[in-house]
């Protein structure tokens, strides 16, 4: 089996493609944080049909509340949020909840390389460039969700 095929199989195992049925293990909540509806719509379309709960918020304060409640398994965050920037979201994730934050660029981003370096220096889990490629989103998000699935499995053993 090629390496690429094995990566796809692992992503399918982590993300799942079947809608969750009542009584099965809890589906991870993926939070999309962006002031731009275009970012939310693009990412939600890619994640549609996967075994995830998708929530969307516009601001860093709402993110903090959700992180503090422990309701989020991973976060996809645009450069700008309604009341701050991705830096605020990453800082809170590192300080309070250890939620992996994946920074996503926007169509109007002038210098993605510079933003990539800044995002990674703040402690982001990874970085996705616009336009989002379905396979890349699934691969990165699948890697971010592995600890969530290990936690759920440990509840049963």
Secondary structure per residue as TSV (DSSP state, phi and psi in degrees):
chain	resnum	aa	ss	phi	psi
A	1	X	-	360.0	137.2
A	2	X	-	-73.2	160.8
A	3	X	H	-62.2	-40.4
A	4	X	H	-62.6	-41.0
A	5	X	H	-65.2	-39.1
A	6	X	H	-68.1	-34.2
A	7	X	H	-63.6	-44.0
A	8	X	H	-61.8	-40.2
A	9	X	H	-65.1	-41.1
A	10	X	H	-65.8	-40.5
A	11	X	H	-62.5	-43.1
A	12	X	H	-62.6	-38.4
A	13	X	H	-65.2	-41.7
A	14	X	H	-76.6	-50.5
A	15	X	H	-78.6	-38.0
A	16	X	-	73.8	152.1
A	17	X	S	-119.6	-9.9
A	18	X	S	-94.3	139.7
A	19	X	-	-59.8	146.9
A	20	X	-	-74.7	136.9
A	21	X	-	-96.0	154.6
A	22	X	T	-60.0	136.1
A	23	X	T	92.1	-10.9
A	24	X	S	-81.7	176.9
A	25	X	-	-55.0	151.1
A	26	X	-	-63.7	135.2
A	27	X	-	-80.5	143.8
A	28	X	E	-69.6	146.2
A	29	X	E	-95.0	123.3
A	30	X	E	-106.8	123.6
A	31	X	E	-98.5	128.1
A	32	X	E	-105.7	121.6
A	33	X	E	-117.9	116.2
A	34	X	-	-167.9	145.9
A	35	X	S	-79.4	-17.2
A	36	X	-	-97.8	122.1
A	37	X	H	-64.4	-28.5
A	38	X	H	-60.5	-40.7
A	39	X	H	-64.9	-49.1
A	40	X	H	-57.7	-47.5
A	41	X	H	-64.3	-41.7
A	42	X	H	-63.0	-46.0
A	43	X	H	-71.4	-40.6
A	44	X	H	-63.1	-36.8
A	45	X	H	-64.3	-41.0
A	46	X	H	-65.0	-40.7
A	47	X	H	-82.9	-10.6
A	48	X	T	-59.0	134.5
A	49	X	T	91.1	-9.7
A	50	X	S	-86.9	162.8
A	51	X	S	-82.4	64.7
A	52	X	E	-139.3	151.3
A	53	X	E	-95.4	129.6
A	54	X	E	-110.5	127.4
A	55	X	E	-122.2	151.6
A	56	X	E	-130.3	131.4
A	57	X	E	-134.3	159.7
A	58	X	S	-100.1	-24.1
A	59	X	S	-126.4	162.0
A	60	X	H	-68.3	-33.6
A	61	X	H	-64.7	-41.1
A	62	X	H	-65.0	-37.1
A	63	X	H	-62.1	-44.8
A	64	X	H	-58.4	-44.2
A	65	X	H	-61.9	-43.9
A	66	X	H	-67.0	-41.1
A	67	X	H	-61.9	-43.9
A	68	X	H	-64.3	-30.6
A	69	X	H	-79.7	-9.2
A	70	X	T	72.9	28.4
A	71	X	-	-94.5	-2.9
A	72	X	-	-116.7	130.4
A	73	X	S	-93.4	-30.8
A	74	X	E	-157.8	158.7
A	75	X	E	-134.8	131.2
A	76	X	E	-106.4	118.5
A	77	X	E	-126.2	127.3
A	78	X	E	-74.1	170.0
A	79	X	S	-60.3	-45.9
A	80	X	E	-114.1	139.8
A	81	X	E	-120.3	166.1
A	82	X	T	-56.3	-35.4
A	83	X	T	-126.4	36.8
A	84	X	E	163.1	-143.8
A	85	X	E	-140.7	178.0
A	86	X	H	-59.9	-26.2
A	87	X	H	-60.3	-39.5
A	88	X	H	-63.3	-40.8
A	89	X	H	-67.2	-45.3
A	90	X	H	-64.7	-41.9
A	91	X	H	-59.3	-45.6
A	92	X	H	-67.0	-39.4
A	93	X	I	-61.3	-40.9
A	94	X	I	-70.6	-38.8
A	95	X	I	-77.0	-41.0
A	96	X	I	-108.5	-41.1
A	97	X	I	-128.9	-11.1
A	98	X	-	57.0	31.0
A	99	X	-	-77.7	130.1
A	100	X	E	-68.7	127.2
A	101	X	E	-110.4	121.5
A	102	X	E	-105.0	120.7
A	103	X	E	-85.0	135.6
A	104	X	E	-118.8	132.4
A	105	X	-	-78.5	170.5
A	106	X	-	-120.1	164.7
A	107	X	T	-59.0	-27.1
A	108	X	T	-97.1	15.1
A	109	X	-	-72.1	118.9
A	110	X	S	-73.9	-37.7
A	111	X	-	-139.3	88.1
A	112	X	H	-64.5	-33.3
A	113	X	H	-62.9	-44.0
A	114	X	H	-64.5	-41.9
A	115	X	H	-67.8	-36.9
A	116	X	H	-58.3	-49.1
A	117	X	H	-61.9	-42.4
A	118	X	H	-63.6	-43.0
A	119	X	H	-63.4	-45.4
A	120	X	H	-67.2	-33.5
A	121	X	H	-69.3	-24.3
A	122	X	H	-80.1	-13.9
A	123	X	T	107.9	17.1
A	124	X	-	-63.5	151.8
A	125	X	S	-69.7	-44.0
A	126	X	E	-164.6	-175.6
A	127	X	E	-141.4	133.6
A	128	X	E	-117.6	132.8
A	129	X	-	-94.3	144.0
A	130	X	S	-80.5	140.8
A	131	X	S	-75.6	142.2
A	132	X	-	-74.1	131.7
A	133	X	-	-97.0	128.6
A	134	X	H	-53.4	-47.7
A	135	X	H	-61.6	-38.6
A	136	X	H	-69.7	-42.2
A	137	X	H	-61.4	-46.0
A	138	X	H	-63.5	-40.8
A	139	X	H	-65.0	-49.1
A	140	X	H	-68.5	-44.6
A	141	X	H	-66.3	-38.2
A	142	X	H	-58.9	-42.3
A	143	X	H	-64.8	-38.5
A	144	X	H	-68.7	-28.9
A	145	X	H	-88.8	-6.6
A	146	X	H	-55.4	-45.9
A	147	X	H	-60.8	-34.3
A	148	X	H	-61.7	-45.7
A	149	X	H	-68.8	-35.1
A	150	X	H	-63.6	-39.7
A	151	X	H	-62.8	-45.6
A	152	X	H	-63.8	-39.3
A	153	X	H	-65.0	-37.2
A	154	X	H	-67.5	-21.4
A	155	X	H	-70.2	-22.3
A	156	X	H	-98.9	-7.2
A	157	X	-	-122.7	360.0
